[in-house]
Amino acid sequence: MAKLCEGRVCIVTGAGRGIGRQHALMLAEHGAKVVVNDLGATADGTGSDIGPAEQVVDEIRHFGGEAVANGDDVSDWEGSQRLVNQAIEAFGRLDVVVNNAGILRDRMLVNMTESEWDGVVRVHLKGTFAPARWAGAYWRDLVKSGETVDARIINTTSVSGIYGNPGQTNYGAAKAAIAAFTQIAALELGRYGVTVNCVSPGALTRMTEPLAREPIDDEQRERRSPRWIAPIVTWLASPRSSGVTGRVFQVSGQGLAIAEGWHKGPEVPAVDDPAQLEPVVADLMARARLSADMNGDDAEGPGRPARKI
């Protein structure tokens, strides 16, 4: 097997279980030295336990890989700085940050509490920003000192954010923001030799499995295994992906696709009288592409814009 990430130093956040664990294991199998970060919290973000991160480190070392555990909270400013510093101190450099850590606190909008909103946005959005910020500053300083950088940031969004899902205004808003963050960071960091991409995974994890509305059989479990997500992340972490940046990859056991972002649709001349807008908007709606369903396909339904008004 060709090792795509031989010698590269990778941080994976939220790597103690589920999708993050698969990222860490496959990166190590492909020759990366991995900092396995996991706060060890429950699915709603409470508590802490370094045990899950240490177990993944043990797995990696068992097959001859190199890894260290980290239990910092990535949504904490100093915690993220310590995480980046640990990678550099342990392995002498840093090449890749995979921002995967996340929690769920689902609630319909009219019932959502301030803490449910703040907790989810903090872990997902700030927990993506803070490690990326410290890593980006490290790579910028390397370039300014005359070194060549070929680095990667790989973020995690969700179909809940890029397409929308009831009961997840907090989670979806954070995940949509991460997709936008990815595009902007790609524009900013390209000058330093850093690519920034994003994955939207579809998999069963301890966060998503309780949301299933019907029993899950073995075939479905295999098709929705987290193992299907790691290959694209491993490739994006490798030197072979240097020409790809600012993209969102939708991935599951059913397929791999690029999610296309906002584009300007039908347009008409400006209108300064609101009383004249009804037929104008009706025309625009008739010609505009429908909003997407959770698969990313055009769909009409409750709460989704229809073609006519």
N, C-alpha and C positions, 0 to 999 in steps of 0.2 A: 504493500500500500504506500503510495506517495504521501509523504508528510507535508501538508500544505503550510503548517505554521512552525516549522522547525526553528527552535531558538527564540521565538517571539514570546514576549512577556505580556500576559493578558490578565486583566481584572474582570471577574464576572460577579455582579451583585445579585443578591437573592439566589445564590447558587447552592443552597443546602438541600433543596428539594425541587421536584418538578422540572420545569423547562430549564431553569438556571443550572440545575445539576447536570442535565444532559449537555448543555453548552460546555460546562467545565470539563466533563469527561471526554467529550469529543475533541475539544481543543487540546487537551493533554495527549490524547491518542495521536494527534497530528503534530506532536513535538513541542507544543507550547508549555511554558512554565506559567502556572495559574495561581493567582490569588483568589481563593474561594471566599467571597464575602457573604455572610448571612447573619442578620441580627438574631435569627432563631425565634422570631415572633410567631404568634398565631396568625390565622388567615385575616383577622381583622386588625392586625398590627400591634396587639398587646403582648407584653412579656418579652423575654429574651433568653437565648440558650445557644452557646457556641457549639453545642454538640453536633447539629446537622452539618455545619461547615467542616468540622473536624472529621466527620465520617466520610465526606466526599474527598477530603485530602487523603485519608487513609486508602480509599479506593484507588486514587490516582497513583499513590506511591506503591501500592500493591502490584500494579502492572509496570512499574519502572519509571513513572513520570515524576515530575517535580511540582510541588504545590505547597502553599502555606494557607492557613486559615485566618480570617479576619472577621471580627464580630461587631464592627462599627456600624452605627446608624448612618446610612448614606444621605438621609435628609438633614443631617446635622452638619453644619459648615466645617467645624474642626474635625468631625469624624471622617468626612470625605477627604480632607487634607491628609489625615493620618493614613487612610487607605492607599492613596496614591503614593505617599512617602514610603509605606511598607513595601510596595511592589519594587520601588527603586532600590531600597535598602537591601531587600532580600535577593534580588536578581540583577541589580546593577542598571536597570533600565525599565522603561514601560513602552509598549507598542500598541496595546489595544485596551479599550474600556468597553465592556458590554453592560449596559444599564438595563437590568432585568427586574430588580426588586419591585414588589408591589403588594398592595392589600386591597380588600374589598369591604365596603360598608354600604351595601345597596339599600336604597330607600326611594320611594316615590318622592318627587320634588316637594309636594305640599306637606310631607311628613318628615323631611330630612332635617336633622339637627345641625347646628353650626359645627360641632365637633366631628360629625360624620363627613361633612364637606371638607373641613380643614385637614383632617387626618389623611384622607385619600389624596387630596391635591398635594399635600406636603410630601408624602412618601413617593408618589409617582413623579410629580413635576419637579419639585426641589431635589428629590433623590436622583433625578436625571441631570439636572443643571449642575449641582455641586460637584460630583465626580468629573463631569465633562469640563467644568471650569478649571479645576485644579490640574487636570491632565493637559488641557489646552494650553494653559500658562507654562507648564513644564516643556511642552513641545515647542512653543514659541521661543522660549529662552534658549533651547538647544539650537534652533535655526539662527537666532541672533548671535550665538557664539561660533557660528560657522559650520555646524554639523548638518548632515542631511537627515531628514525625518521621513519615514513612510509609516504613518500611524493611522489608527482607526478608532472611531467611536461608533458603536452600534446600539441604538436605542430600541425601546419596545413600545409600540402603540397597540391598538386593539380595534376590531371592527365596531366595538361600542363607541369608539371615539370618531373614527373616520366615516362611519355610516349611521350610527345612532342606535340606542337600545333603551327602551323604557326601564325605569328604575335605577338608572346609572348616570344621572346628570353629573355627579361628582367624578366618578371614574371616567366617564366618556369625555367630559370637559378636559380632564388632565391628559387623557390619551390623545385627544385632538391637538392639544397644545404641544405635546411631545412631537407629533408629526410636523407641526409648524417650526418648532425649535430645531428639529433635524435639518429642515431645508435652510433655515437662516444660518445655523452653525456651519453647515457645509459651505455656504458662501463666504463666511468669515475665515474659516480655518484652512481652506484650500491653499492659501499662500504659504502655509507652513508645512505642507505635505501631509495634511490630515484629511481623510475622507470621513463623512458622517452619513450614515444610513440608518434605516429603521426597519424592524420586522413587526408584522401584525400576525401573531401566532394563533392558530386554532388547535387547541389541545385540551385534554382532560387533565386537570390538576386538582389539588386539594381546594383551590378557590372556585374552580368552575364546575367540578363534578356535582356538588350539592345543588347546582342550579338546573340540572337536567330534569326535564318534565316527564320523561319516560325511562323505564329500566334500560340499562346499557348492556348490550350483549358483547361477546368476545370480539366479533368482527368490528363493531363500532369502536370498542376500546382500542383495538390495534390501529384502526384508521385515525384515531384521535390521540395517539400516543405522543408524548412530548419529544420522542426521539426523532420525529420528522422535522422538527424545527431547527435542530442543531446543525445540519449540513449547510444551510445557507448562511448561518452565523459564522461557522468555521471558514467557509469560503470568503465571506466578507472580511474576516479578520486576517486573511492571508495576503501576501504581496501580490497575488494574482488579481485582486479586486481594485487595484489602484486607479482604474479609469471609471469607477462607479461611485457616485456621491450624490447626496440629496434625494435618495429614493426610498420609497416605502415598499417592502416586499410582503405580500400576504401569503402565508404559508401554513399548510396543514398536511395531513396524510392524504388528502384528496387532490392536492396540487400546489403549484407555486405560481404566483402572479405578481405583477407590479400594480399597486394601487395608484391610480392617477388622481392628482389633486384638483383643486378648484381651477376652472378655466372660465373665462368670460363667455357667456352664451349669447343668445339673440340680443340685439340692441336696436333702439329707436332714437330719434332726436329727443333732446331734453324737453320736458313738459313743465310749464310754470303754473298751470291751473289744476289743482287736485280734482276738481269736478270733471275734468276731461280724462282722468287716468283709467277709469274702468275698462273701456275698450282697448286701451293701450296695453294694460297689464294682461288682459285676456289674450291678446295677440302674442305677447311675450311668453305667457304660460303655455300656449298651444304649440309654440315652436321650441320651447326649452326641453332639455333632457330631463327625465324624471329623476327624483332623488333615488338613492340606492337602498336596497334592502340589506340585511345583515350579511348576505353573500357578495355584496358589491354589484348586484344586478339591478336594472331598472325595476321599480315596483311602485304600485299605488296601494294605499291603505290608510287606515285611521292615523291622522296626524302627519301624513306625508303629502307634500304638495301634489295636487292633481293637475291635469293639463288644462282644465277649464275652471272658470269662476262664474 
